[in-house]
Amino acid sequence: MSLLLSIVAVLVSIGTAIAAYRQGSHQARLQERLLALEQVRERDRRLEASSARIQAAVQRSGSNYRLRLVNTGSSEARMISTRIDGKPILTHDLVPQGVKEIRRLGSGASADYPLAVHMGVEPKIEVAIEWEDSSGNPGSWSFVLSLR
């Protein structure tokens, strides 16, 4: 009888050891997944901290129009390229001659292009902006803006 109890006790111990091993293995897999998720979040946080985010809007004051570029990102934007209706901004009819191209825009900064809007101009323009920043990933933004 004592031998039978010993065998049962050994079998219960083996079963418990197997269950504990499986539980530990499951916990290790969960821990690996959590670590991977945290690493992705940290990479995204760093990327966000080194990214520029440029948008544009048409601003009107009386009969004067301006295309305002705003960098709402955390990093300076460099090598900015702005297009209106597919044309480089300085070659578009809306932008007066002699205007200097905006090539850099710091974090939180804005800059304007004057626009020569007149009666024969289409009421909407497509603006596309591309830039480089500290993240190493090229940035871009495009939208159709109203001139009215």
Backbone as JSON, one array per atom type, in Angstrom:
{
  "sequence": "MSLLLSIVAVLVSIGTAIAAYRQGSHQARLQERLLALEQVRERDRRLEASSARIQAAVQRSGSNYRLRLVNTGSSEARMISTRIDGKPILTHDLVPQGVKEIRRLGSGASADYPLAVHMGVEPKIEVAIEWEDSSGNPGSWSFVLSLR",
  "N": [[0.82, -1.18, 0.0], [1.91, 1.21, 0.79], [3.86, 1.45, -1.17], [2.26, 1.87, -3.4], [1.11, 4.35, -2.77], [3.42, 5.89, -2.83], [4.11, 5.7, -5.54], [1.91, 6.98, -6.71], [2.24, 9.51, -5.59], [4.7, 10.25, -6.79], [3.85, 10.3, -9.47], [1.95, 12.39, -9.37], [3.66, 14.47, -8.68], [5.27, 14.55, -10.97], [3.33, 15.26, -12.87], [2.62, 17.79, -11.88], [5.05, 19.11, -12.2], [5.28, 19.09, -14.99], [3.04, 20.68, -15.67], [3.81, 23.09, -14.47], [6.09, 23.67, -15.98], [4.94, 24.06, -18.53], [3.32, 26.27, -17.96], [5.28, 28.15, -17.3], [6.62, 28.3, -19.74], [4.61, 29.37, -21.33], [4.3, 31.85, -20.05], [6.82, 32.93, -20.59], [6.68, 33.24, -23.38], [4.63, 35.15, -23.53], [5.9, 37.26, -22.23], [7.99, 37.78, -24.02], [6.51, 38.72, -26.2], [5.36, 41.02, -25.1], [7.69, 42.5, -24.63], [8.59, 42.87, -27.26], [6.49, 44.47, -28.22], [6.79, 46.77, -26.61], [9.3, 47.59, -27.53], [8.68, 48.32, -30.16], [6.93, 50.44, -29.63], [8.71, 52.22, -28.38], [10.5, 52.71, -30.49], [8.73, 53.98, -32.25], [8.14, 56.24, -30.71], [10.64, 57.51, -30.65], [10.94, 57.99, -33.38], [8.8, 59.72, -33.84], [9.66, 61.87, -32.31], [11.74, 62.78, -33.82], [10.68, 63.67, -36.16], [9.41, 65.78, -38.73], [6.42, 67.58, -39.45], [4.63, 68.8, -41.9], [2.13, 71.01, -42.97], [-0.24, 72.76, -45.04], [-2.06, 75.81, -45.64], [-4.43, 78.01, -47.12], [-4.48, 81.41, -46.64], [-6.4, 84.32, -46.24], [-6.46, 87.8, -46.38], [-8.3, 90.4, -46.69], [-7.87, 91.38, -49.93], [-5.58, 90.02, -50.25], [-3.76, 87.03, -50.59], [-2.25, 84.18, -49.12], [-0.12, 81.35, -49.07], [0.32, 79.38, -46.46], [2.82, 77.56, -44.88], [3.19, 75.22, -42.31], [5.06, 73.79, -39.74], [4.3, 71.35, -37.67], [5.59, 69.37, -36.4], [8.18, 67.7, -34.42], [10.72, 68.15, -35.26], [13.14, 69.83, -37.35], [12.3, 70.56, -40.71], [13.83, 69.8, -43.76], [15.14, 70.43, -47.05], [12.74, 71.07, -48.39], [10.16, 70.65, -50.7], [7.77, 72.15, -52.6], [4.75, 71.9, -54.35], [2.33, 73.16, -56.62], [-0.61, 72.22, -58.06], [0.82, 70.23, -59.38], [3.05, 71.51, -60.38], [6.33, 72.87, -59.76], [6.47, 75.15, -57.07], [7.54, 77.77, -57.48], [7.33, 78.1, -60.19], [4.7, 78.24, -60.76], [1.78, 80.03, -61.88], [0.4, 81.43, -59.9], [2.23, 82.27, -58.0], [4.12, 85.07, -57.39], [6.89, 86.42, -59.31], [10.28, 86.42, -58.14], [9.95, 85.6, -55.56], [11.3, 83.86, -52.84], [12.21, 80.44, -52.44], [10.96, 78.3, -49.93], [12.94, 76.32, -48.1], [13.69, 75.21, -45.7], [12.28, 74.57, -42.51], [11.72, 75.16, -39.25], [10.88, 73.34, -36.2], [7.63, 73.93, -35.12], [7.52, 76.28, -36.54], [6.41, 78.64, -39.07], [5.87, 79.66, -42.49], [5.32, 81.82, -45.28], [4.03, 81.9, -48.63], [3.36, 84.4, -50.93], [0.35, 84.74, -52.8], [-0.86, 85.38, -56.03], [-3.81, 85.92, -56.61], [-6.49, 86.12, -58.86], [-9.41, 87.02, -60.85], [-9.61, 85.07, -62.93], [-8.61, 82.71, -61.97], [-8.52, 79.27, -61.06], [-10.78, 78.0, -58.56], [-9.79, 76.18, -56.73], [-6.8, 74.61, -55.55], [-4.29, 72.13, -55.86], [-2.1, 71.18, -53.45], [1.09, 69.94, -52.83], [3.54, 68.7, -50.69], [6.86, 67.84, -49.96], [9.51, 66.58, -47.87], [12.59, 66.29, -45.95], [13.77, 64.97, -42.84], [15.06, 64.55, -39.46], [14.37, 61.94, -38.88], [14.98, 60.24, -40.91], [13.19, 59.2, -42.65], [11.43, 60.08, -45.56], [9.15, 62.82, -45.66], [5.73, 63.65, -46.47], [2.93, 65.54, -47.7], [-0.28, 66.23, -48.93], [-3.01, 68.04, -50.37], [-6.18, 69.29, -51.43], [-6.84, 72.64, -51.74], [-8.96, 75.42, -51.06], [-9.42, 78.54, -52.72], [-11.25, 80.4, -52.21]],
  "CA": [[0.0, 0.0, 0.0], [2.84, 2.32, 0.89], [4.48, 1.54, -2.48], [1.25, 2.44, -4.29], [1.04, 5.78, -2.43], [4.66, 6.5, -3.3], [4.02, 5.79, -7.0], [0.92, 8.03, -6.99], [2.87, 10.78, -5.23], [5.68, 10.54, -7.84], [3.1, 10.68, -10.67], [1.39, 13.72, -9.13], [4.79, 15.39, -8.74], [5.65, 14.67, -12.38], [2.26, 16.04, -13.51], [2.75, 19.17, -11.43], [6.25, 19.65, -12.83], [4.95, 19.33, -16.41], [2.13, 21.83, -15.71], [4.6, 24.27, -14.15], [6.95, 23.93, -17.14], [4.09, 24.63, -19.58], [2.93, 27.62, -17.53], [6.48, 28.98, -17.42], [6.87, 28.49, -21.17], [3.57, 30.29, -21.79], [4.66, 33.16, -19.5], [8.0, 33.41, -21.32], [6.21, 33.71, -24.69], [3.92, 36.4, -23.3], [6.9, 38.27, -21.89], [8.67, 38.12, -25.27], [5.59, 39.52, -27.01], [5.28, 42.33, -24.45], [8.95, 43.18, -24.88], [8.57, 43.28, -28.67], [5.54, 45.58, -28.32], [7.44, 47.93, -26.0], [10.37, 48.04, -28.42], [8.03, 49.01, -31.28], [6.46, 51.72, -29.1], [9.88, 53.08, -28.16], [10.98, 53.12, -31.81], [7.77, 54.96, -32.75], [8.32, 57.45, -29.92], [11.86, 58.16, -31.15], [10.66, 58.45, -34.74], [7.94, 60.89, -33.71], [10.47, 62.96, -31.75], [12.69, 63.27, -34.82], [9.94, 63.85, -37.4], [8.74, 67.03, -39.05], [5.08, 67.36, -40.01], [4.28, 70.07, -42.55], [0.83, 71.15, -43.61], [-0.4, 74.08, -45.67], [-3.4, 76.38, -45.68], [-4.54, 79.29, -47.81], [-4.98, 82.46, -45.75], [-6.83, 85.51, -46.96], [-6.64, 89.02, -45.61], [-8.81, 91.33, -47.7], [-7.63, 90.84, -51.28], [-4.27, 89.35, -50.24], [-3.78, 85.59, -50.31], [-0.95, 83.58, -48.81], [-0.07, 79.92, -48.8], [1.12, 79.26, -45.23], [3.35, 76.25, -44.52], [3.38, 75.14, -40.86], [5.68, 72.56, -39.27], [3.8, 71.01, -36.35], [6.38, 68.25, -35.91], [9.19, 67.94, -33.39], [12.04, 68.28, -35.87], [13.25, 70.72, -38.5], [12.13, 69.99, -42.05], [14.86, 70.27, -44.69], [14.96, 70.04, -48.46], [11.3, 71.14, -48.65], [9.75, 70.83, -52.09], [6.34, 72.44, -52.62], [4.19, 71.92, -55.7], [0.92, 73.53, -56.76], [-1.18, 71.6, -59.26], [1.85, 69.42, -60.01], [4.19, 72.32, -60.82], [7.12, 73.46, -58.67], [5.75, 76.35, -56.63], [8.05, 79.02, -58.05], [6.98, 78.2, -61.62], [3.24, 78.33, -60.89], [1.32, 81.39, -62.17], [-0.1, 82.08, -58.69], [3.32, 82.77, -57.16], [4.82, 86.16, -58.09], [8.33, 86.25, -59.53], [11.14, 87.03, -57.13], [9.71, 84.99, -54.25], [12.31, 82.84, -52.52], [11.64, 79.15, -52.07], [11.12, 77.88, -48.53], [13.63, 75.02, -48.15], [13.84, 74.72, -44.32], [11.24, 75.07, -41.61], [11.96, 74.61, -37.92], [9.76, 72.81, -35.43], [6.73, 74.97, -34.63], [7.64, 77.49, -37.37], [5.57, 78.76, -40.27], [6.38, 80.58, -43.51], [4.27, 82.1, -46.27], [4.23, 82.27, -50.03], [2.26, 85.24, -51.4], [-0.34, 84.21, -53.97], [-1.47, 86.41, -56.88], [-5.13, 85.39, -56.99], [-7.31, 87.06, -59.63], [-10.71, 86.48, -61.24], [-9.54, 83.93, -63.84], [-7.92, 81.59, -61.32], [-9.36, 78.17, -60.57], [-11.06, 78.22, -57.14], [-9.12, 75.18, -55.89], [-5.45, 74.22, -55.95], [-3.75, 70.95, -55.19], [-0.78, 71.48, -52.89], [1.84, 68.75, -52.41], [4.79, 69.08, -50.04], [7.76, 66.75, -49.57], [10.64, 67.08, -47.1], [13.43, 65.36, -45.21], [13.95, 65.37, -41.45], [16.01, 63.74, -38.69], [13.92, 60.55, -38.75], [15.52, 59.43, -42.0], [12.09, 58.85, -43.55], [10.92, 61.27, -46.24], [7.79, 63.2, -45.3], [4.93, 64.21, -47.55], [1.58, 65.98, -47.39], [-0.95, 66.82, -50.09], [-4.41, 68.33, -50.11], [-6.79, 70.28, -52.33], [-7.21, 73.8, -50.93], [-9.86, 76.39, -51.71], [-8.96, 79.91, -52.77], [-12.41, 81.29, -51.96]],
  "C": [[0.87, 1.26, 0.0], [3.54, 2.54, -0.45], [3.54, 2.21, -3.47], [1.12, 3.95, -4.03], [2.29, 6.51, -2.93], [4.62, 6.71, -4.81], [3.04, 6.9, -7.38], [1.53, 9.4, -6.69], [3.89, 11.19, -6.27], [4.97, 10.99, -9.11], [2.49, 12.07, -10.53], [2.5, 14.77, -9.22], [5.23, 15.63, -10.18], [4.61, 15.52, -13.13], [2.34, 17.51, -13.14], [3.96, 19.84, -12.09], [5.99, 19.97, -14.29], [4.06, 20.56, -16.54], [2.9, 23.12, -15.43], [5.51, 24.65, -15.32], [6.14, 24.6, -18.26], [3.69, 26.06, -19.23], [4.11, 28.58, -17.68], [6.79, 29.29, -18.87], [5.86, 29.49, -21.75], [3.89, 31.71, -21.31], [5.85, 33.76, -20.24], [7.6, 33.94, -22.69], [5.46, 35.03, -24.55], [4.89, 37.55, -23.01], [7.67, 38.72, -23.14], [7.8, 39.01, -26.14], [5.44, 40.93, -26.42], [6.55, 43.15, -24.69], [9.01, 43.7, -26.32], [7.64, 44.48, -28.86], [6.14, 46.86, -27.74], [8.57, 48.48, -26.88], [9.8, 48.8, -29.62], [7.54, 50.39, -30.81], [7.61, 52.7, -28.9], [10.45, 53.58, -29.48], [10.05, 54.18, -32.4], [7.89, 56.29, -32.02], [9.55, 58.23, -30.4], [11.65, 58.74, -32.54], [9.81, 59.71, -34.69], [8.74, 62.1, -33.22], [11.44, 63.53, -32.78], [12.01, 63.51, -36.17], [9.38, 65.27, -37.52], [7.35, 66.67, -39.59], [4.62, 68.71, -40.58], [2.89, 69.96, -43.17], [0.74, 72.56, -44.18], [-1.86, 74.5, -45.6], [-3.35, 77.69, -46.46], [-5.14, 80.27, -46.82], [-5.28, 83.7, -46.56], [-7.0, 86.67, -45.98], [-7.03, 90.1, -46.61], [-8.64, 90.7, -49.08], [-6.28, 90.13, -51.38], [-4.42, 87.89, -49.83], [-2.36, 85.13, -50.02], [-1.14, 82.08, -48.65], [0.87, 79.76, -47.6], [1.51, 77.8, -45.02], [3.63, 76.28, -43.02], [3.99, 73.79, -40.54], [5.21, 72.3, -37.83], [4.55, 69.84, -35.73], [7.42, 68.68, -34.91], [10.58, 68.18, -33.95], [11.99, 69.27, -37.02], [13.02, 69.95, -39.79], [13.17, 70.63, -42.95], [14.51, 69.81, -46.1], [13.46, 70.03, -48.83], [11.07, 71.41, -50.13], [8.23, 70.99, -52.11], [5.88, 72.54, -54.07], [2.73, 72.38, -55.61], [0.45, 72.98, -58.1], [-0.11, 70.86, -60.07], [3.07, 70.19, -60.48], [5.0, 72.77, -59.61], [6.55, 74.84, -58.33], [6.24, 77.64, -57.28], [7.76, 79.17, -59.54], [5.47, 78.31, -61.83], [2.83, 79.79, -61.06], [0.83, 82.13, -60.92], [1.0, 82.73, -57.84], [4.09, 83.84, -57.94], [6.31, 85.87, -58.27], [9.11, 86.95, -58.43], [10.93, 86.47, -55.73], [10.77, 83.91, -54.04], [11.61, 81.57, -52.05], [11.94, 78.83, -50.6], [11.69, 76.47, -48.56], [13.8, 74.39, -46.78], [12.74, 75.34, -43.48], [11.41, 74.38, -40.27], [10.69, 74.09, -37.27], [8.93, 73.97, -34.87], [6.73, 76.24, -35.48], [6.64, 77.46, -38.53], [6.23, 79.76, -41.22], [5.32, 80.69, -44.6], [4.83, 82.31, -47.66], [3.08, 83.21, -50.38], [1.65, 84.6, -52.66], [-1.02, 85.35, -54.72], [-2.78, 85.86, -57.43], [-5.9, 86.48, -57.72], [-8.54, 86.33, -60.14], [-10.62, 85.21, -62.1], [-8.94, 82.67, -63.23], [-8.93, 80.53, -60.88], [-9.59, 78.34, -59.06], [-10.38, 77.23, -56.19], [-7.74, 74.87, -56.45], [-5.06, 72.96, -55.19], [-2.32, 71.28, -54.75], [-0.15, 70.18, -52.42], [3.19, 69.22, -51.86], [5.56, 67.82, -49.69], [8.94, 67.35, -48.83], [11.43, 65.93, -46.5], [13.53, 65.88, -43.78], [14.9, 64.41, -40.75], [15.61, 62.27, -38.58], [14.53, 59.65, -39.81], [14.45, 58.97, -42.99], [11.59, 60.11, -44.24], [9.48, 61.54, -45.81], [7.06, 63.75, -46.5], [3.54, 64.56, -47.03], [0.99, 66.52, -48.67], [-2.43, 67.0, -49.77], [-4.89, 69.31, -51.17], [-7.31, 71.4, -51.45], [-8.06, 74.76, -51.74], [-9.25, 77.78, -51.64], [-10.1, 80.89, -52.48], [-12.77, 81.34, -50.52]]
}
